Amino acid sequence: MTKRSLYSDDQGQASWLRIGTKDQAGVWKVQITRGDTATNMAYSVIRLPVTPTGSKTIGVDFRLYQGSVSNIYYTYNVPGAITVDLQRHLKLVTDELLELAGLLGDQTPNIYLVDDLHLLKQVSESSGSQLGFADGYYHSSGDDSGVYMPTHSLLTGIHRLLTHEYVHLPYPKPSARWTCRRGSTKAVQLISSTY
């Protein structure tokens, strides 16, 4: 159970946003207390129905969601809402790289999502990569190339990790993967300095 104290604004309204990327489907309850009066409210959380269009096995079974920006392979317990939300986030990242740095990737990578770090380690060993202490990684060769990451953290952590791994894509051959739209070498150096 989580308790929060909220205070109203000038119009007498209070609001909050709760990011619940790992909330299970079902009926949830919230109790709002104002003075000595408590109000109990129930709301439903449903699993977003994402229909897989394919599958792949890399140490574990993945389902394929073909999004508007990238293909996302995900394991069974990854919430469907994350697969859809990451499409929007990846589009934002690619648009910002183009706008701010003039960089445009040759292709958007596949994204592989697993429930937790234990599964990520299992997948990395199956794909011939060494996970080490990383939270995610980019596998650069073969049919299974793409960004691999767990979804056990809050949504902001998942966004941060996807952005981090996506920015690493220019390595080790920036000219093969990126086009500098505005001819700015400073933009490439800026991206390189974040590695």
C-alpha positions in Angstrom: 0.0 0.0 0.0 1.2 3.5 -0.9 0.2 6.7 0.9 0.5 10.2 -0.5 -0.5 13.6 0.7 -1.8 15.8 -2.0 -2.7 19.5 -1.8 -5.2 21.4 -3.9 -4.3 24.1 -6.3 -5.9 27.6 -6.6 -9.0 26.1 -8.1 -9.3 23.6 -5.2 -8.3 20.6 -7.3 -5.7 18.0 -6.6 -4.5 15.3 -9.0 -1.8 12.7 -9.3 -0.4 10.4 -11.9 0.7 6.9 -11.1 2.9 5.0 -13.5 2.0 1.3 -13.0 3.8 -0.5 -15.8 4.0 -3.7 -13.8 0.4 -3.6 -12.4 -1.4 -6.8 -12.9 -4.8 -6.8 -14.7 -7.7 -6.8 -12.3 -9.6 -4.6 -9.9 -7.6 -2.0 -8.0 -8.8 0.3 -5.2 -7.9 3.7 -4.1 -9.0 5.4 -0.9 -9.2 9.2 -0.8 -9.4 10.8 2.6 -10.4 14.4 3.0 -10.5 15.5 6.6 -12.4 12.8 8.5 -14.2 11.5 5.4 -12.8 8.5 3.4 -14.0 7.6 0.0 -13.2 4.2 -1.5 -13.1 3.9 -5.3 -12.4 0.9 -7.5 -11.0 0.9 -11.0 -10.1 -1.8 -13.5 -6.8 -2.4 -15.1 -7.0 -4.6 -18.2 -4.1 -6.0 -20.2 -3.8 -4.2 -23.5 -4.7 -6.7 -26.1 -1.6 -6.8 -28.4 -1.9 -9.5 -31.1 1.4 -11.1 -31.9 2.2 -11.4 -35.6 5.0 -13.9 -35.2 7.4 -15.5 -32.8 11.1 -16.2 -32.2 13.1 -18.2 -29.7 16.5 -16.9 -28.4 16.9 -18.8 -25.2 13.3 -17.9 -24.3 10.1 -17.5 -26.5 9.4 -14.1 -27.9 6.3 -12.8 -29.5 6.4 -10.2 -32.3 4.6 -6.9 -32.2 5.0 -5.0 -35.5 4.8 -1.4 -34.6 4.8 1.7 -36.6 8.4 2.5 -35.8 10.1 -0.8 -35.0 9.5 -4.5 -34.5 9.3 -5.4 -30.8 9.8 -8.9 -29.6 8.5 -9.5 -26.1 8.2 -12.3 -23.6 4.9 -13.4 -22.2 4.9 -11.4 -19.0 5.9 -8.1 -20.6 2.8 -5.8 -20.5 1.3 -5.0 -24.0 1.1 -1.4 -23.0 4.9 -1.2 -22.9 5.3 -2.5 -26.4 3.0 0.2 -27.7 4.4 3.0 -25.6 8.0 2.3 -26.7 6.9 2.9 -30.3 6.0 6.4 -29.4 9.2 6.9 -27.3 11.5 5.6 -30.1 9.8 7.9 -32.6 10.5 10.8 -30.2 14.1 9.8 -29.8 14.7 9.5 -33.6 12.9 12.8 -34.3 15.0 14.6 -31.6 18.3 13.2 -32.9 17.3 14.4 -36.4 16.2 17.8 -35.1 19.0 18.5 -32.6 21.9 16.8 -34.1 21.0 16.3 -37.7 21.4 12.5 -37.4 19.2 10.0 -39.2 19.7 6.3 -38.7 19.7 4.0 -41.7 17.3 1.7 -39.9 15.4 1.4 -36.6 16.5 -1.6 -34.7 14.4 -4.5 -33.5 13.7 -4.2 -29.7 13.7 -7.3 -27.5 11.9 -7.0 -24.2 12.1 -9.5 -21.3 10.5 -9.5 -17.9 13.7 -9.1 -15.8 17.5 -9.3 -15.6 17.5 -13.0 -15.1 15.8 -13.6 -18.5 18.0 -11.0 -20.1 21.1 -12.9 -19.0 19.6 -16.1 -20.3 18.9 -14.4 -23.7 22.3 -12.8 -23.9 24.0 -16.2 -23.3 21.8 -17.8 -26.0 22.7 -15.0 -28.5 26.4 -15.2 -27.8 26.6 -11.9 -26.0 28.0 -11.2 -22.5 25.6 -9.1 -20.4 28.0 -8.4 -17.5 26.7 -5.6 -15.3 24.7 -3.9 -18.0 21.0 -3.3 -17.8 20.6 -3.8 -21.5 22.7 -4.1 -24.7 22.8 -3.8 -28.4 23.5 -7.0 -30.4 24.8 -5.9 -33.7 25.0 -8.9 -36.0 22.8 -11.6 -37.5 19.0 -12.1 -37.6 18.7 -11.4 -33.9 20.4 -7.9 -34.0 18.7 -5.2 -32.0 18.3 -3.6 -28.6 17.8 -6.1 -25.7 16.4 -4.8 -22.4 14.4 -5.8 -19.4 11.1 -4.1 -18.4 11.2 -4.6 -14.6 11.8 -0.9 -13.8 9.4 2.0 -13.9 8.5 3.4 -17.3 10.9 6.3 -17.0 13.7 3.8 -16.5 12.6 1.8 -19.5 12.6 5.0 -21.7 16.0 6.0 -20.4 17.4 2.5 -21.2 16.0 2.5 -24.7 17.3 6.0 -25.4 20.7 5.0 -24.1 21.0 1.9 -26.2 19.6 3.6 -29.3 22.2 6.4 -29.1 24.9 3.6 -29.0 23.9 2.4 -32.4 26.5 4.5 -34.3 29.2 2.3 -32.9 31.5 0.9 -34.1 30.9 2.2 -37.6 29.1 5.5 -37.5 29.2 6.1 -41.3 27.5 2.8 -42.0 24.5 3.5 -39.7 24.0 7.3 -39.5 23.6 10.1 -42.0 24.4 13.5 -40.8 21.7 15.6 -42.5 23.1 19.0 -41.8 26.8 18.1 -42.3 27.6 18.8 -38.7 30.6 17.0 -37.3 30.0 18.6 -33.9 26.7 16.6 -33.7 28.6 13.3 -34.2 31.1 14.3 -31.6 28.4 15.2 -29.1 26.8 11.8 -29.5 30.2 10.1 -29.2 31.0 11.9 -26.0 27.9 10.3 -24.3 29.4 6.8 -24.8 
